[in-house]
Amino acid sequence: MSFDPVARLVVYHDAINALDFSTIETMFAEDAVYDSGGLGGVVTGRGPIMEGFRSYFQAYPDQVATDSVIEPLDGRRVRSVWTLTATHSSTGDKLVRAGEEIVTFDAQGQILRVEVTDTAA
């Protein structure tokens, strides 16, 4: 393994918080799978994942997410525990979420799979 999965996850989360879609896109493998209610369930493929990200952040452009835990698991998997707040751009409704994310990287450091589980906020 020629990269640090924990450091790679920090880069990914920093790109999300900065709404740096170019960096986010380069982090996903072409055939990545993203499993989260926030993006509408299971999404397969870099293009559809990025469409989901762009749609979500159009609705919630002020999202602020914070990790309380980032820890390595086995191999190239990393776990994070996070909270986020955001405001819907059209309705003004507040969104508060908390959850756990397991991210699996390939040997080159691209994201193969993201599994998000929401917990009580």
Number of C-alpha atoms within 10 A of each C-alpha: 10 7 12 12 26 19 13 17 25 14 15 20 17 16 17 18 15 15 17 12 14 10 15 21 19 13 22 25 18 16 14 22 21 25 19 16 12 14 19 11 12 14 19 16 15 22 15 15 23 18 13 17 19 16 13 16 17 13 17 20 17 16 19 15 18 15 15 9 10 18 13 17 14 8 12 19 20 22 22 21 19 19 18 15 16 19 17 17 14 9 8 11 11 11 13 15 15 18 16 18 18 20 22 24 23 17 14 11 19 18 29 23 20 22 17 22 15 16 12 8 12
